[in-house]
């Protein structure tokens, strides 16, 4: 594809991300952070999994890339504020909150560096579709991990 097409796909991801970021926080407050994060991850599993399979089977059109990345952008807009708010729910001791937030930031930074590097290795060694499928799998692992997470009782959370 061309640089213009790349820009269109990136815009397709960025516009929903920016447009729905504030809404994501409100939904997390209303429906629960874990629920919003799981739904967001499952949206991204479906988008990246479908796109990855399509890439493996042939050459998807530009609209397929843009559509998948729009869903990824929306999922990220829902996930990000919910994940930020989940840390204080999990860390009931206020003395540990700063350290927990630092560890969350470290994990996010590592994923930002390691994810694209791993994708590059997969693309070089195999088909680019496998890199997108691997991204889909990472979202599935995240959703599964969130479902296994034990949250403190609602009364204990609201008291802090």
LUMNU-647820 format. One record per residue (C-alpha): x, y, z; residue in one letter. Coordinates in Angstrom, 1 decimal. Layout:
N
       x       y       z  aa
       X       Y       Z   A
...
This chain:
160
       x       y       z  aa
     0.0     0.0     0.0   X
     0.9     3.7    -0.2   X
     1.7     6.1     2.5   X
    -1.7     7.7     2.1   X
    -3.4     4.3     2.7   X
    -1.3     3.7     5.8   X
    -2.4     7.2     7.0   X
    -6.0     6.3     6.4   X
    -5.7     3.1     8.4   X
    -4.0     4.9    11.2   X
    -6.7     7.5    11.2   X
    -9.3     4.8    11.3   X
    -7.8     3.7    14.6   X
    -7.1     7.1    16.0   X
   -10.5     8.8    15.4   X
   -12.5     6.3    17.5   X
    -9.8     6.2    20.1   X
   -10.0    10.0    20.6   X
   -13.7    10.2    20.2   X
   -14.6     7.5    22.7   X
   -11.9     7.8    25.4   X
   -14.0     9.8    27.8   X
   -17.0     7.6    27.2   X
   -14.9     4.6    28.1   X
   -14.4     6.0    31.6   X
   -18.1     6.5    32.1   X
   -19.0     3.0    30.9   X
   -16.4     1.6    33.3   X
   -17.9     3.5    36.2   X
   -21.4     2.3    35.3   X
   -20.8    -1.4    34.2   X
   -17.6    -2.2    36.1   X
   -14.1    -1.8    35.0   X
   -13.4    -5.5    34.5   X
   -16.5    -6.0    32.4   X
   -15.6    -3.1    30.1   X
   -12.1    -4.3    29.8   X
   -13.2    -7.8    28.8   X
   -15.7    -6.5    26.3   X
   -13.0    -4.2    24.8   X
   -10.5    -7.1    24.6   X
   -13.1    -9.3    22.9   X
   -13.8    -6.6    20.4   X
   -10.1    -6.4    19.6   X
    -9.8   -10.3    19.4   X
   -12.6   -10.3    16.8   X
   -11.1    -7.5    14.8   X
    -7.5    -8.6    14.8   X
    -8.4   -12.3    14.4   X
   -10.6   -11.6    11.4   X
    -8.1    -9.4     9.8   X
    -5.2   -11.7    10.5   X
    -7.0   -14.7     8.9   X
    -8.0   -12.6     5.9   X
    -4.4   -11.6     5.4   X
    -3.4   -15.3     5.6   X
    -6.0   -16.2     3.0   X
    -5.2   -13.4     0.6   X
    -5.1    -9.7     0.1   X
    -7.8    -7.9     2.1   X
    -9.0    -4.5     0.7   X
    -8.2    -1.2     2.4   X
   -11.6    -1.0     4.0   X
   -11.0    -4.3     5.9   X
    -7.8    -2.9     7.4   X
    -9.6     0.4     8.3   X
   -12.6    -1.3     9.7   X
   -10.5    -3.6    11.9   X
    -8.4    -0.8    13.2   X
   -11.5     1.3    13.9   X
   -12.7    -1.5    16.1   X
    -9.3    -1.8    17.8   X
    -9.3     2.0    18.4   X
   -12.7     1.8    20.0   X
   -11.7    -1.1    22.1   X
    -8.6     0.7    23.2   X
   -10.7     3.8    24.1   X
   -12.9     1.6    26.3   X
   -10.0    -0.4    27.8   X
    -7.6     2.4    28.7   X
    -9.6     4.4    31.3   X
   -11.1     1.2    32.8   X
    -7.6    -0.3    33.3   X
    -6.4     2.9    35.0   X
    -9.3     2.8    37.4   X
    -8.9    -0.9    38.1   X
    -5.6    -0.5    39.9   X
    -7.2     1.3    42.9   X
    -9.9    -1.4    43.1   X
    -7.3    -4.1    43.3   X
    -4.8    -2.3    45.7   X
    -6.7    -1.9    48.9   X
    -3.7    -0.5    50.8   X
    -3.2     3.2    49.9   X
     0.5     2.9    50.7   X
     0.9     0.4    47.8   X
    -1.0     2.4    45.2   X
     1.9     4.4    43.9   X
     4.0     1.2    43.4   X
     1.1    -0.6    41.7   X
     0.6     2.3    39.3   X
     4.3     2.3    38.6   X
     4.2    -1.4    37.8   X
     1.2    -0.9    35.5   X
     3.1     1.8    33.7   X
     6.2    -0.4    33.4   X
     4.1    -3.2    31.9   X
     2.4    -0.9    29.5   X
     5.8     0.5    28.4   X
     7.3    -3.0    28.0   X
     4.3    -4.1    25.9   X
     4.7    -1.0    23.7   X
     8.3    -2.0    23.0   X
     8.1    -5.8    23.0   X
     4.9    -6.1    21.0   X
     6.1    -4.4    17.8   X
     9.5    -6.1    18.0   X
     7.8    -9.5    18.3   X
     5.5    -8.6    15.4   X
     8.6    -7.7    13.3   X
    10.2   -11.0    14.0   X
     6.9   -12.8    13.1   X
     6.6   -10.8     9.9   X
    10.2   -11.5     8.9   X
     9.9   -15.2     9.7   X
     6.4   -15.9     8.4   X
     3.4   -14.1     7.0   X
     2.3   -10.7     8.3   X
    -1.1   -12.3     9.0   X
     0.5   -14.3    11.7   X
     1.6   -11.2    13.5   X
    -2.0    -9.9    13.5   X
    -3.3   -13.2    14.7   X
    -0.7   -13.1    17.5   X
    -2.0    -9.7    18.5   X
    -5.5   -11.2    18.6   X
    -4.2   -13.9    20.8   X
    -2.7   -11.4    23.2   X
    -6.1    -9.7    23.6   X
    -7.6   -13.1    24.2   X
    -5.0   -13.8    26.9   X
    -5.8   -10.4    28.5   X
    -9.6   -11.1    28.5   X
    -9.0   -14.5    30.0   X
    -6.7   -13.1    32.7   X
    -9.3   -10.5    33.6   X
   -12.0   -13.1    33.9   X
    -9.9   -15.0    36.4   X
    -9.2   -11.8    38.4   X
   -10.7   -11.8    41.9   X
   -11.8    -8.3    42.8   X
   -12.5    -7.1    46.4   X
   -16.1    -7.0    47.4   X
   -18.0    -3.9    46.3   X
   -18.5    -2.7    49.9   X
   -14.8    -2.9    50.6   X
   -14.0    -1.0    47.4   X
   -16.5     1.8    48.1   X
   -15.2     2.3    51.6   X
   -11.8     3.4    50.3   X
